[in-house]
Amino acid sequence: MIISGKDIAAQLRSDMQQQVEAMAAEYGRTPCLVVIQVGNDPASTIYVRNKMRAAEFCHIRSQHLLLPDSISEQDLCAHIAELNADNDVDGILVQLPLPQHIDEEHVIRAILAEKDVDGFHPANAAHLWLHQPLVKSHVASIYNPVPDYGCTIPCTPKGILSLLASTGVELDGKRAVVVGRSDIVGKPMAKLLMDRQCTVTVAHSHTRDLPAVCREADILIVAVGKPKLITKDCIKPGALVIDVGINRLPDGTLSGDVDFAECKDIAGFITPVPGGVGPMTVTMLMQNTIDCFRRRMLQGKE
């Protein structure tokens, strides 16, 4: 069965509209997201446009701050400091990649952890790894896939949990394989799955006999950026397959890290590319903005 991230994202964004309207009534204002873009990279411009459109749909106030690619790291961090100090701003996102003369890690650290809607700040990453969910009794659904950790969860892993929840498959006790060990997807995904009582293997470029490792997976999540790396000989019949990769082929078409045509009839569930994980990542950015707003409002009441 094909999992439509596009359809699930649409459901979630409609729910977020209601969340934001309720917040406006309770707190007198709506969440505010600021997206900083440095330079005019075409891909970044498309990503930012999609995020701004999603924010508008969810009734989240948004601002696009476009800065020249010649800006110094110091001046960029000065802009971030102003936004950190602005009590009307709840979420800050710096669109990556940045020009080579700017240290991305330094810029990410400059954002207040409580306004870091990407979940990349070291404080948010550490909190995820060092803590179990604050809410122990939790029934996963596409509307509430991740129990509260008290920190921001990176958007793509958070969206994947919604996709998994949409299938109705019970995660407890399942064997999961995550192919890819990035700080943005692979590592936080592994932690989230472990917290859902999965037995997790993280595979990567040095993994020997990758197909054999993948065939052990009841849940296979692939995020490496190599088109059609995963073929039918990597899939356990009936497995739940989530393809995070999005790669442009020489003919201009898009391909995931999974050979969809080969694997769709073997997998029990599978996400397409495009229309799978991508829409969920943007949608979870909206949810993270709402969550950052809610935490800041609750802290203000204490």
C-alpha positions in Angstrom: 0.0 0.0 0.0 1.3 3.5 -0.9 1.4 6.0 2.0 0.5 9.4 0.7 2.4 12.0 2.7 0.7 14.7 0.7 -2.8 13.6 1.9 -1.7 13.1 5.5 0.0 16.5 5.5 -3.2 18.1 4.3 -5.1 16.5 7.1 -2.6 17.7 9.7 -2.4 21.3 8.3 -6.2 21.5 8.6 -5.9 20.4 12.2 -3.2 23.0 12.8 -5.5 25.7 11.6 -7.8 24.8 14.4 -4.9 24.8 16.9 -3.8 28.2 15.9 -7.3 29.7 16.0 -7.7 28.3 19.5 -4.4 29.9 20.5 -5.4 33.2 19.1 -8.5 33.2 21.3 -6.6 32.1 24.4 -3.4 34.2 24.1 -4.5 37.1 21.9 -2.0 36.4 19.1 -0.9 33.6 16.8 2.5 31.9 16.5 5.2 33.8 14.5 7.9 32.1 12.4 10.8 33.9 10.8 12.7 32.2 8.0 16.2 33.6 7.2 17.5 33.0 3.7 21.1 34.0 2.8 21.5 34.4 -1.0 19.3 33.4 -3.9 20.0 29.7 -4.3 17.2 28.4 -6.5 16.5 25.3 -4.5 16.5 27.3 -1.2 14.1 29.8 -2.7 11.7 27.0 -3.6 12.0 25.4 -0.1 11.4 28.8 1.6 8.4 29.5 -0.6 6.8 26.2 0.3 7.4 26.9 4.0 5.8 30.4 3.8 2.8 29.0 2.0 2.3 26.3 4.6 2.5 28.9 7.3 -0.1 31.0 5.6 -2.4 28.0 5.3 -2.0 27.2 9.0 -2.7 30.8 9.9 0.8 31.1 11.3 2.3 34.6 11.0 5.5 34.4 9.0 8.4 36.6 7.8 10.9 35.9 5.1 14.2 37.7 5.8 16.3 37.6 2.6 20.0 38.6 3.2 22.8 38.9 0.6 25.1 36.0 0.2 28.0 38.4 1.0 26.8 39.0 4.5 29.3 38.2 7.2 28.8 35.5 9.8 28.9 38.2 12.5 26.2 40.3 10.9 24.0 37.2 10.3 24.3 36.3 14.0 23.4 39.9 14.9 20.1 39.5 13.0 19.5 36.2 14.9 20.2 38.0 18.2 17.6 40.6 17.4 15.0 37.9 16.7 16.0 36.0 19.8 15.2 39.1 21.9 11.9 39.8 20.1 9.1 38.4 22.3 6.7 38.4 19.3 8.9 35.9 17.5 8.3 32.2 18.4 10.3 30.3 15.8 13.5 31.0 13.9 14.8 29.0 10.9 17.9 29.6 8.9 17.6 28.0 5.5 20.5 25.7 4.8 23.0 25.5 3.1 24.8 28.7 3.9 27.6 30.3 1.8 30.9 28.6 2.4 32.4 31.5 4.4 29.7 31.0 7.1 30.0 28.3 9.8 26.6 26.6 9.8 27.1 25.0 13.2 28.0 28.4 14.7 24.8 29.9 13.2 22.6 27.1 14.5 24.0 27.6 18.0 23.2 31.3 17.8 19.5 30.6 17.7 17.8 30.3 21.1 17.0 26.6 21.7 13.4 27.4 22.6 13.0 29.2 19.2 14.8 26.5 17.2 12.0 25.1 15.1 14.3 22.8 13.1 15.4 21.0 16.2 19.1 21.3 15.2 20.4 23.2 18.2 22.7 21.1 20.4 20.5 21.7 23.4 17.5 20.2 21.6 19.6 17.3 20.2 21.0 16.5 23.7 17.6 16.7 25.3 16.1 14.2 22.9 18.9 11.7 23.5 19.1 12.1 27.3 15.4 12.1 28.0 12.4 9.8 27.7 9.1 11.4 26.8 7.5 13.5 29.5 4.2 11.9 28.7 4.5 8.2 29.3 1.0 7.0 28.4 0.7 7.9 24.7 -1.4 6.5 21.9 0.2 7.4 18.6 -1.9 8.9 15.8 -1.1 11.0 12.8 -2.3 14.0 14.8 -0.1 13.3 17.8 2.7 11.0 16.7 5.4 12.1 19.1 4.8 12.2 22.9 6.1 15.4 24.5 9.9 15.4 25.2 10.0 19.1 26.3 12.2 20.0 23.3 12.0 20.5 19.6 12.2 17.2 17.5 13.7 17.5 14.0 10.9 17.9 11.4 11.7 14.9 9.1 11.9 12.2 11.9 8.8 13.7 13.5 6.9 13.5 10.2 8.0 9.9 9.6 6.4 9.0 12.9 3.1 10.4 11.6 3.5 8.3 8.4 4.2 5.2 10.5 1.2 5.9 12.7 -1.1 6.3 9.7 -0.5 2.7 8.8 -1.9 1.4 12.0 1.1 -0.9 12.4 2.2 -1.4 16.0 5.8 -0.5 16.5 6.4 -2.2 19.8 8.9 -5.0 19.4 9.4 -4.5 15.7 12.9 -4.7 14.1 13.8 -1.4 12.5 16.7 -0.5 10.2 17.6 3.1 9.6 19.9 3.5 6.6 21.8 6.8 7.1 23.3 8.3 10.3 22.9 12.1 9.8 22.3 14.3 12.7 19.1 15.6 11.0 17.4 12.3 10.2 19.2 9.1 10.9 20.3 9.6 14.5 17.1 11.2 15.9 15.0 8.7 14.0 16.8 5.8 15.7 16.2 7.4 19.1 12.5 7.9 18.4 12.1 4.4 17.3 14.0 3.0 20.3 11.6 5.0 22.5 8.7 3.3 20.8 10.3 -0.1 21.8 11.7 -1.0 18.4 15.0 -2.9 18.1 17.0 -0.5 15.9 20.0 -1.0 13.6 21.6 2.0 12.0 23.3 1.1 8.7 25.6 3.4 6.7 28.3 3.5 4.0 30.6 1.1 5.9 27.9 -1.5 6.6 28.8 -4.9 5.2 26.1 -6.7 3.1 23.6 -3.9 3.3 20.8 -5.9 1.5 21.0 -8.7 4.2 20.8 -6.1 7.0 17.8 -4.4 5.3 16.0 -7.7 4.8 15.8 -8.1 8.6 13.7 -4.9 8.9 10.0 -4.9 9.6 10.4 -1.1 9.3 13.0 0.2 6.8 13.8 3.9 6.8 16.3 5.1 4.1 18.0 8.5 4.2 21.3 8.5 2.4 20.8 10.6 -0.8 21.7 7.8 -3.3 19.1 7.2 -6.0 17.6 3.7 -6.1 20.2 2.4 -3.6 17.5 0.0 -2.1 16.3 -2.6 -4.5 13.9 -5.5 -4.2 16.6 -7.8 -2.8 16.8 -5.4 0.2 13.1 -5.7 1.2 11.5 -8.1 3.6 8.1 -9.1 2.2 5.4 -7.0 4.0 7.9 -4.5 5.4 7.0 -0.9 6.0 9.4 1.2 3.9 9.9 5.0 4.3 12.0 6.7 1.6 13.5 10.0 2.8 15.8 10.5 -0.2 15.0 12.9 -3.1 17.4 12.9 -6.0 17.2 14.5 -9.4 18.2 12.1 -12.2 20.0 13.1 -15.4 16.7 13.1 -17.3 15.3 15.7 -14.8 12.9 13.3 -13.0 13.0 12.7 -9.2 13.9 9.5 -7.6 14.1 8.4 -4.0 16.8 6.2 -2.3 14.4 3.3 -2.8 13.7 1.8 -6.3 10.0 2.3 -6.0 9.0 0.4 -9.1 10.9 -2.7 -7.9 9.9 -2.5 -4.2 6.3 -1.4 -4.2 4.8 -4.9 -4.7 7.1 -6.5 -2.0 6.6 -3.9 0.7 3.5 -3.9 2.8 3.6 -0.1 3.0 5.8 2.3 1.0 6.2 6.0 0.5 6.5 7.5 -3.0 9.0 10.2 -4.1 7.8 12.9 -4.5 4.6 13.0 -2.3 5.9 11.0 0.6 8.2 12.3 3.3 8.7 15.8 1.8 5.3 17.3 2.5 5.5 15.9 6.1 8.8 17.7 6.8 7.3 21.1 6.0 4.1 20.2 7.9 6.1 19.3 11.0 7.9 22.6 10.8 4.5 24.2 11.3 3.8 22.0 14.2 7.1 22.8 15.8 6.4 26.5 15.4 3.1 25.9 17.2 4.8 23.9 19.9 7.5 26.5 20.5 4.7 29.1 20.8 2.8 27.0 23.3 5.8 26.3 25.5 6.7 30.0 25.5 3.2 31.0 26.5 3.0 28.4 29.3 6.4 29.6 30.6 5.1 33.1 30.7 2.2 32.0 32.9 4.6 30.4 35.5 
